[in-house]
Amino acid sequence: MAASFSPSSRGSDPSSAPPPGARRRLALITGASSGIGEAFARAYAARGCDLALVARREDRLAAIARELAEAHGVVAQPIVADLSIDEAHLPIVAALRAWGRAPDILINNAGFGVPRRFGDAPWSRQRAFLMTLAVAPCALAHAFLPAMKAARWGRVINVASIAGFAPGVAGNTLYPGVKGLMIRFSQALDSEYRGFGVKVTALCPGTTTSAFADEAGYAHLAPRPGFFSRPQTADHVAEAAINGNESGRVIVVPGWRNALAVAALRVLPEDLTRRVIDRFGARYLLGEER
Ligand SMILES: NC(=O)c1ccc[n+]([C@@H]2O[C@H](COP(=O)([O-])OP(=O)(O)OC[C@H]3O[C@@H](n4cnc5c(N)ncnc54)[C@H](OP(=O)(O)O)[C@@H]3O)[C@@H](O)[C@H]2O)c1
């Protein structure tokens, strides 16, 4: 699916001039049709930012864009794109160029899980995972960081996970490695661009209420909420990320339970954490539920 963008037919009119003297920031959010990405869209609209909302489901994007444009008086534009395809970022860049805008804020959020033994999911699915969660975020950052640097103002939030601090275990084979990449990538970008007014953050949520587990087909396997495992809302996670990013934090782990889990993963020996997670946590192997 190539990106499609039609300024005049969906959302509000992006050509409408911003109020005199007040150029609104533009936030580009991937995976904005659901969950954490939709929460980012709501949070930035409430802060008076224009929005470029990227995902595959056009109807959902259009409804969210319309609602937020009306509620907050911002311009909200859906950009329909499949981030799993080759050079997925190029049509998005072209759509923004046609609009005459460059994002001041980039939220790399789109994602999904592959809860299978590695070889049991088709390679096309594993490849789509790498393209969507690793290649596309890097490509979008590569496309938009030079303009942020030139403007000496920019914000990038890469949605990683507390799993990015965890060892690999059965199921979701590539997930910890790719989320770890997003954390290291964010740290490196922070070092390179901090001096140019660009703030970069890796958001590392734990379990968050969204469509993620349903989409991956393992909602029925999720542990029951308990004292140490309580899902956070997507709104809470997005707010924590934006506030942390604004205050210059490179890694944001929302919630004390998640912070505790990350602290443990950082200090305990990896062979121990791996055995514990493998024993109690590696339930996401569809068809082979333990
Ligand atoms: N929920 C959690 O517990 C949790 C915890 C830690 C980290 N995360 C991370 O948070 C991010 C958002 O997940 P979520 O929990 O909000 O899940 P979600 O509700 O399922 O949302 C996923 C979003 O990604 C989009 N997406 C998926 N594949 C895409 C593709 N090929 N091209 C374009 N967009 C695509 C979906 O839109 P379309 O289907 O319309 O394309 C949707 O908007 C992910 O990176 C995930 O790894 C989630």
The ligand as a Tripos MOL2 file, in Angstrom:
@<TRIPOS>MOLECULE
LIG
   48    52     1     0     0
SMALL
NO_CHARGES

@<TRIPOS>ATOM
      1 N1          0.5410   -1.9560   24.4320 N.am      1 LIG1
      2 C1          1.6190   -2.2910   25.1110 C.2       1 LIG1
      3 O1          1.5140   -2.9890   26.1350 O.2       1 LIG1
      4 C2          2.9720   -1.7650   24.6840 C.ar      1 LIG1
      5 C3          4.0310   -1.8570   25.6070 C.ar      1 LIG1
      6 C4          5.2850   -1.3800   25.2260 C.ar      1 LIG1
      7 C5          5.4770   -0.8350   23.9590 C.ar      1 LIG1
      8 N2          4.4370   -0.7810   23.0880 N.ar      1 LIG1
      9 C6          4.6820   -0.2050   21.7590 C.3       1 LIG1
     10 O2          3.7660    0.8520   21.5280 O.3       1 LIG1
     11 C7          3.6130    1.0360   20.1220 C.3       1 LIG1
     12 C8          2.1380    1.2260   19.8070 C.3       1 LIG1
     13 O3          1.4350    0.0430   20.1180 O.3       1 LIG1
     14 P1         -0.0210    0.0470   20.7940 P.3       1 LIG1
     15 O4          0.0910   -0.6650   22.0660 O.co2     1 LIG1
     16 O5         -0.6090    1.4070   20.7780 O.co2     1 LIG1
     17 O6         -0.7850   -0.9520   19.7830 O.3       1 LIG1
     18 P2         -2.0450   -0.7480   18.8130 P.3       1 LIG1
     19 O7         -3.1950   -0.1630   19.5660 O.co2     1 LIG1
     20 O8         -2.2450   -2.0770   18.1630 O.co2     1 LIG1
     21 O9         -1.5370    0.3200   17.7410 O.3       1 LIG1
     22 C9         -0.5920   -0.0070   16.7660 C.3       1 LIG1
     23 C10        -0.5820    1.0750   15.7070 C.3       1 LIG1
     24 O10         0.4520    0.7640   14.7460 O.3       1 LIG1
     25 C11        -0.1160    0.8690   13.4420 C.3       1 LIG1
     26 N3          0.5570   -0.0410   12.5310 N.ar      1 LIG1
     27 C12         0.7840   -1.3690   12.6810 C.ar      1 LIG1
     28 N4          1.3850   -1.8730   11.5900 N.ar      1 LIG1
     29 C13         1.5320   -0.8390   10.7140 C.ar      1 LIG1
     30 C14         2.0770   -0.7230    9.4000 C.ar      1 LIG1
     31 N5          2.5690   -1.7850    8.7370 N.pl3     1 LIG1
     32 N6          2.0730    0.4860    8.8090 N.ar      1 LIG1
     33 C15         1.5600    1.5740    9.4440 C.ar      1 LIG1
     34 N7          1.0500    1.5270   10.6890 N.ar      1 LIG1
     35 C16         1.0240    0.3330   11.3100 C.ar      1 LIG1
     36 C17        -1.6030    0.5200   13.6210 C.3       1 LIG1
     37 O11        -2.3760    1.1540   12.6080 O.3       1 LIG1
     38 P3         -3.0690    0.4360   11.3440 P.3       1 LIG1
     39 O12        -3.4370   -0.9710   11.7590 O.co2     1 LIG1
     40 O13        -4.2340    1.3230   11.0400 O.co2     1 LIG1
     41 O14        -2.0230    0.4820   10.2740 O.co2     1 LIG1
     42 C18        -1.8980    1.1780   14.9670 C.3       1 LIG1
     43 O15        -2.2150    2.5400   14.7820 O.3       1 LIG1
     44 C19         4.2630   -0.1780   19.4520 C.3       1 LIG1
     45 O16         5.5160    0.2090   18.9150 O.3       1 LIG1
     46 C20         4.4470   -1.1640   20.5990 C.3       1 LIG1
     47 O17         5.5510   -2.0280   20.3840 O.3       1 LIG1
     48 C21         3.1890   -1.2300   23.4180 C.ar      1 LIG1
@<TRIPOS>BOND
     1     1     2 1
     2     2     3 2
     3     2     4 1
     4     4     5 ar
     5     4    48 ar
     6     5     6 ar
     7     6     7 ar
     8     7     8 ar
     9     8     9 1
    10     8    48 ar
    11     9    10 1
    12     9    46 1
    13    10    11 1
    14    11    12 1
    15    11    44 1
    16    12    13 1
    17    13    14 1
    18    14    15 2
    19    14    16 1
    20    14    17 1
    21    17    18 1
    22    18    19 2
    23    18    20 1
    24    18    21 1
    25    21    22 1
    26    22    23 1
    27    23    24 1
    28    23    42 1
    29    24    25 1
    30    25    26 1
    31    25    36 1
    32    26    27 ar
    33    26    35 ar
    34    27    28 ar
    35    28    29 ar
    36    29    30 ar
    37    29    35 ar
    38    30    31 1
    39    30    32 ar
    40    32    33 ar
    41    33    34 ar
    42    34    35 ar
    43    36    37 1
    44    36    42 1
    45    37    38 1
    46    38    39 2
    47    38    40 1
    48    38    41 1
    49    42    43 1
    50    44    45 1
    51    44    46 1
    52    46    47 1
@<TRIPOS>SUBSTRUCTURE
     1 LIG1         1 GROUP 0 **** ****
